[in-house]
Amino acid sequence: MKIRNLLLVMVLVFSANSIFAQEKDEVKKENKSVFCLDGEFRNRFEYSPSVAGRTTIVPVETMSSMSFWQRSRIIANYKNDKLETKFSVQDVRSFVANDLGYKSNNGSALSVAEAWAKYYIVNNESRKLGVKIGRQELLNPDGRLIWNKDWDHYGAAYDALALEYENKDLDLKWNLAISLNSSELPGTAVKYRTLGLLNISKNFGEKFTLNFTDLMEGYDEATGATTANYVKNTVGINPVVKIADLTFNGSFYYQNGTPNVFIGSNPDPVKYAAMMYTANLSYKVGNFNAGVGYDNYSGEAYDDDQSDFKNKVFSAPYMGTHKFFGYTDIHSVLLGKGRGLQDINVVLNADFDKKTNLHLGFHMISYANENVYTDITSADQVVFTAIGNDIDLVLKRVIGKQMAVFVGYSAFLPSEEYVNSLSWGQTLDAKFHGWGWLMFSFKPNFLKFEN
């Protein structure tokens, strides 16, 4: 009996020590804090067919242009169980834009890229609930409505309040951005009063994820017949299905609301009734990933008189267009301008090893609705939809852990009808639209401290 009692006491002592040790580890884990100081130095040389840049088709007589941009960021991150913060300052400049660096700093733009703090109300292994406030990136899962626009030199950030919740199968984020003076957003040319974003992502097992997004945009209600929108709401879904090496990624969004625009004597304003839908299928074989897709952004035909008092032009000024329609970005001057856009694309990505990737892309871009121009020789109206083809080639090479080199070349081959529809198109030949770039990206970690 004494031996049994002695063994029992030993077991209890051992268990108590184990529990105490676990509690100490959990306390230590709960109170653990991490501070990181990182940098980003991104230099990009670009050759464009004209001073107007790669987004505009130009006549043969137009001179080409070259530019060299640098984006430098210092990024400070801090996180513990209750608090997470990020502060990022960036300097964006075109090399010797106005004067030599030691004489003047006029060619630079020093700004705060991000500055936010997040407080965790709940933070454990099963779920997290936090409130986030400050200048932050906003995005929806597929990037079709809003994105951080990292390709652009300045990027895009928003002064917003966010409520974020996540568990194993559900991710919910609600953001509210407010502009007190309707000032321009960093990285955009759009002014708003309020911007509300709701993202809900639900996992139904490992093979199916359904994303839901609602984006509300509120603008100042001004007077006059040709003023900007003052309310617009875009709502839709993005299902993602993965079966073995096959992935389907689609999107459908509907846009409604009331722009402050009136037609004739109609006392009611025009209503938004626009939509976009996409379907993309990709298949991975070894080190190769091939994909085919179709995108459609609605618009209005040239002969649409809006007798139904509906605006059918889908507009998404915050989306990351560069990643969808080809790298020459011709679409950026056409999307949301009237006729809508559609794109049939084929994409191939090849990983030669863990450090080298080759991207090939082909985009056949056209209007979603008929456009028209007048032939200057016959005075006949020519109806067309074809815009042109975009061909992209990008080679990426990772060097070490903190550096990557990108080399890219893109060409846009416009249709004859599209060139003729331009103001000079029937009197001058179009210049071959080739755009090349070389980019170096350095992302060093200066300091990491754990406590």
N, C-alpha and C positions, 0 to 999 in steps of 0.2 A: 504493500500500500504506500509505504514511504517513497519507494522508487517511482510509483505511478504519480504521486503528488509532485515529486521533484521534476519529473518529465513534464507534467502539466504546467508547473511554474516556469520551466525553461521555454516551453512553447509560447506561453503568454508574454514572457519578456521579449522573446524573439519577434512575436507578432507586433507588440507595442513599438519595438524599435523600428520594425519595417513600416508600420503606419506612420510613425513620427518622421521617418526618413522621407516617405512619400509626400507627407504634408509639407515638409521643408522644401522638397523639390517642386511641389505645386506652387507653393508661395513664391519660391525663387522664379519659377516660370511665369507666374502671374505678374511679378514685379519686373521682369526682364525688359530692358529698354535697349533699342538699337538706334544708333545715329550713323548716317552715311553722308559723306560729302563727295559728290560726283561731278564730272564735267562732260560737256559735249562740245566738240569743235568740228564743225561741218563746213567744208569748202567745196563749192560747186562752180565749175566752169561751164558756160553754155554758149553754143553757137546757134544763132537763129537766122532765118532767112531775111529778116528785116528788123528795123528798130521797133516795129509794132509787136515783135515777139512771135512765138511759135503758134499763137492762137488765131492768127489772121493770114488768109491767103493774100498774096501781094503780086503786083506786076513784075515782069522780068527786070525792068529798069530799077527796081528798088534795091538799095544797098543792103548788104547783110550786116549783122551786128554780133558783137561778142561781149560777154559780161562774166564777171567773176564775183560770186557772192560768198560771204562768210557769215555763219551763225555760230555764236559762242554762248554757251550757257554754263552757269554754275548752279548746281542743284543740291539742296540740302533736304534730307529726309530724316524724320524722327518718328519712332513708333514704340509704344508699350501697350499694355492691355487696355488702357482707358483712352489713350490719346495718340493720334497720328497726324503729322503735319508735313507739308511740303512747301518749300520756298525756292523758286527758280527765277533767276535774273538772266536776261539775254541781251546781247548786242548783235544787231543785224546790220551789215553794211555791204555796199558794193565797193570793191577795191578802188581807192582813189576817186570816189564819186565827185568830190568837189576840190579837194586839195590833198596834199600829202599829210599823213597822219600826225606828224610832229608839228604841223602848222595849224591844223584845224581839225575839229571833230564833227564837221557838218555832215559828213557822209555816213554817220552812224545813227542808229536808232536804239537807244538803251531803254529797256522796258521790263516790266515784271511779267514773265511768262505764266507762272502759277504762284499762288500764295493762298493756301487754305489750311484749315484745321478741322479734324474730325474727332468727335467725342463718341466713344462706344458706350451706349447704355447697357447693352448685353454683348459679351464677347467670350464665347466658349467653343468647344469643339463641335457642338451641334448646331449653333445658330449665332448670328451676329446682327446687331442693330445699332446703327450709328447716325449721328447728325453731322453734316459737313457744311462748312460755310467758307466763302472766299472765292478768289479767282481760280477757276478749275476748268479742265477739259470736260466737255459734254459730248456724248456719242450714243448712238443706238447700235444694237448688235451687228447689223449688216452695213452700217454706214450710209444707207440710202437717204437718210433724212438729215443727220447731223454727225460730224466727225471732227477730229482734232486737226485735220489738214496739215499733217506733219511735213508733207512734201513742200508746201509753201515755206518761204523763208521765215515768216513770222509765226506760222501756226495759227491756231484759233483757241481762245480761252474766253470764259464767260464769268461774270460776277454773279454768283448764284448761291442759293441755299439748297441742300440736298438731304433727303432722308433715305437711307440705304439699309436694306434687310437681305440676308441670305442664309440659307441652310443647305443641306445636301442636294436637294432637288429644285430649289426655288431661289431666284434672284430678283429682287424688286428694288427699283431705284426711282425716286421721284425728285425732280429738280425744278426749282423756280428761279429764273434769272430776271432781274429788274434793272432797267435803265432809267434813272431819274431825269435825265436830260436828253434822252434818245440819242446819245452820242454813238459814234461809230464803234463797232466791235473790232477788236484786234483781229486782223486777218480777213475781214469782210468789208463790204461796202453797204451793209444793210443796217438800218436803224430800227429799233423796236422799243416799246415800253415794257412789255412783259413777254417772257418766253417760258412756257411750262413744258416739261418733258417727263413722261412716264414710261419706264421700261420694265416689263415683266418677262422673265425667262423661266420656263418650266421644263425640267428634264423628265421624259417618260421612258425611263430606262437608259441604256447606253446608246441606243440607235436613233432616238428621236428627241429633238428639242424644238419647242415652239416658243418663239419670241413675239411679244406684243408691244407695240409702241404707239403712243399718242403724243403728238407735238402740237402745242398751241402757241400761236404767235399773235401778239397784240400790238397794234400800232396806234399812233395818234390819230384821232378822228379830226380831219381837217375839212375845210369848206372848199367848194368848187367841184367841177365835174370830172376832173382828170387827176384827182389826188391818189395817193397810195392806199393800199389795203389798210383796214384798221382791225380786222380780225380774220384769222385763218386757222383751221384745225385740220391736221393730217393724222389719220388713224389707220393702222394696218397690222399685218402679221408677217413673220418671217420663219417658215418651217425649215428645219435642217434635219435631213435623214441620212444616216450612215449605215450602210450594209456592206460589211467586209471592206473592200478597197473602193467601193462606189459611194459617192456623196452627192446628194441633191440639196441645193440651196435655192430657195425661191422667195419672192417677196410680192406682196400686194398691199397697196396703200390707196386710200380714198381721201380726197381733199374737199373740205366744205368750209363754209363761212361766208362773210359778206365784205367784199371790197367796197370802198366808198366811191363807186362809179355808177352813174346813171346814164340811161340811153333814151334820147328823145324826151317825150313827155311822160314816160312811165314813172310813177311816183315811187316805185320800189327799186332798191339798188340791185345790181347784178349779184347773182349767187355763184359761189364756187361749186363746180361739179367736175373735178379733174381726178385722174387716177394714174397710177403707174403699176406695172407688174413685170416681174423678171422670173426666169427659170434657168438655172445653171446646173450642169451635170459634169462631174469630174471623176476620173478613174486613175488610180495609182497602181503602177506596175514597176516594182523594183525602185529604181531611183528616178523614175519618170512619172510625172503627173500631167495628164491631158484633160482639158475641159472644153466644153462647148456651151454657149449660152445665148439667151435672147433677152433684151431689155426693151421696154416700151414706156415712154413718158407721153401722156396724152397732150394734144394741142387742138387747134382749130384750123379748118381748111381755109384757103384764101377767100372763098365765097361765103363763109359763114357770117351772116349779118347779126348774129346774137339775138334773133327774134324770140328765142326762148329765154332770154335774159340770164344766160348761164355762161360763166367763164370756165372753159374746159382746158385751160393751159396749166399743166402741173408745174409747180415752182418749188424748188428745194434749195434755197440759197446757202444753206449751211452744210450741205452734203459734201463728201469727199469725192468729187467728180473725177479726179485724176486717176483713180484706181479702177474706173469702170469703163470709160469710153475710149481708151487709148491715150498715149502719153503726149501726143501733140496738142491735146486739149482744145482742138477745134470746137468741140461740143460746148465749151464753156461760154462761148459768145452766142450760142444758139439755144441752149436749154432754157426753157421758160420764156422765150421771146415770141411765141405765137403758134408755130406749126407742130410743136412737139418733136420728139426724137425717138428713133428706134435703132437698135444695134444688134447685129448678128456677129458673134465673136467666137474665135477659136484660140485657145491659150495652151502653151506647152511649157512646163518647168522641168528642168533636168538638173539633178544633183550629181555632179561628177565625183565629188567626195564630200566630206562634212564641211568643207570650207569654200567650195566653188559651186555656184548656181548660175544657170543660163535660163533666161526668160524669153520666150518668143510669143508674140501676140499679133493677131489679125482681127481687125474690126471693120465690118461693112456697115457704115453709118448712113442713115437716110432720115428724112422727115417722117413723122408718124401720120401726117396729113399732107394733102397736096399743096404745093406752093406754085407760084406763077411769076413769070417775067415777060416783058414785051420785047419781041425781036425788033431790033432797030432797023433792019433792012426791009422786013415785010410788014411790020406793025402788028403781027399776029401774036396772040398770047400763047406762051409755051408753058404747059403744065408739067411738073416733075416732082419727084420725091427723093431721088438719089443725091447724096451729098459727096460721098467719097469713101476711100478705104484708108485705114490707118494701120501701119506695120511697125511693130516695136521689137527691139532687140536690146536686152540688158544683161550684162555679165557682172556678177558679184563675186568678190574674192575676199574672204576673211583672213586677216593677217594677225596672228596671235589672238589674244582675248579682248583687245580693246581697240582694234582698228579694222576697218573694212574699206575696200575700194570698189567703186561702181563705174562702169563704162556703158553708156547707152546711146543708141541711135534710133531715131524714129523718122518715118516718112509718111506724109499724107498725100494721097493721090486723088485730087478732087474730080468730080464728074464734070463733063463739059457743060451740062445744064447749070450746075451750081456756080461755076465760074462766070457763065454768061449772066447769071442773076445778080452779080455784083455790079456796083455802079460803073466800074471801068471794064467789066468782063468781056464785052463784045468789041472793044476797040484795042485791047492789049492782050498779050499772051501772059498766062500765069507763070510765075516762077516756080521751079521745082521746090517743093516744100519739105526740105530735109532739116532735121534738128538733132544736134549731137551734144552730149554732155559727159563730163568727167567729175566724179565726186569722191572726196575723201572724208571719212567719218571716224573721228577719234572719240572714244567714250571711256576716259580713265576714271578709276576710283581713287580719290585722293586720301580718303580716310574712312574707316569703319570702326566704330566703337560699340562694344556690347557690355552691358552692366546688369 
